[in-house]
């Protein structure tokens, strides 16, 4: 079995008026990532210790 761990830190960003109030991630056309997600097991992990500000 092969594993890929992707940490898209910061990709969500903030809503942008020019994108009709959507974030860049919401507005992005990502067919390869969508296909990979449809065939994968997805999960979530905290990669920053509790109480530590990100960045």
Secondary structure, 3 states (H helix, E strand, C coil): CCCCCCCCCCCCCCCEHHHCCECHHHHCCCHHHHHHHHCCCCCCCCCCCCCCCCC
